[in-house]
């Protein structure tokens, strides 16, 4: 991070963010274009009319709008698959709270932040429109939504490519052939054209594994020893038994 901040400032020209008054309108269509020769991003914001929890829903709506705008550009230049790969890279990079805090820090200049964006783009070999997208988020002061945007983009990508995401949680990493078998099983269950496996390590399972799939991980296949032990404990129901003193 420190090394990146010492780089020569970029010549990326500033774009003025829309006013808060404009964003508060029920429907707003923004066409954002860079001074560089990058594709245009079109954002559509819609305010939720349901009561309660409005702040969270507005954030979700904004993240969805940005994700759809990025997906539209990717579809238009036939790079949806490559763009999904870039978004996965961004997900890993912005997983660090230190990185997030750097970009939302108002005391750090916009030019310094752009230097880091350019460093990310070079080191991760991001496509130009993805780099431009990050700069737009900086200009719009919406970089804080990056994690939500990643989630929304994955939903858009999965829908467009008929892809099912299966999260496999195990104590130790599973062999590739086992993951392939799991992917095939999920494909048979869902009828999806493609299945992507996300591996998670959780030592508390003791042994075995779990598989989550479906919308927002709503379906679960639990083949862990932890689950088996919990079921045994429920069957034994030792709660009312008192041991006699010896």
Secondary structure as GFF3:
##gff-version 3
##sequence-region A 1 246
A	DSSP	alpha_helix	2	5	.	.	.	ID=ss1
A	DSSP	alpha_helix	20	23	.	.	.	ID=ss2
A	DSSP	beta_strand	27	32	.	.	.	ID=ss3
A	DSSP	beta_strand	41	46	.	.	.	ID=ss4
A	DSSP	alpha_helix	54	76	.	.	.	ID=ss5
A	DSSP	alpha_helix	80	93	.	.	.	ID=ss6
A	DSSP	alpha_helix	97	104	.	.	.	ID=ss7
A	DSSP	alpha_helix	110	124	.	.	.	ID=ss8
A	DSSP	alpha_helix	128	139	.	.	.	ID=ss9
A	DSSP	three_ten_helix	143	145	.	.	.	ID=ss10
A	DSSP	alpha_helix	146	161	.	.	.	ID=ss11
A	DSSP	beta_strand	163	170	.	.	.	ID=ss12
A	DSSP	alpha_helix	176	190	.	.	.	ID=ss13
A	DSSP	beta_strand	194	201	.	.	.	ID=ss14
A	DSSP	three_ten_helix	203	205	.	.	.	ID=ss15
A	DSSP	beta_strand	208	213	.	.	.	ID=ss16
A	DSSP	three_ten_helix	215	217	.	.	.	ID=ss17
A	DSSP	beta_strand	219	224	.	.	.	ID=ss18
A	DSSP	alpha_helix	225	236	.	.	.	ID=ss19
A	DSSP	three_ten_helix	238	240	.	.	.	ID=ss20
###
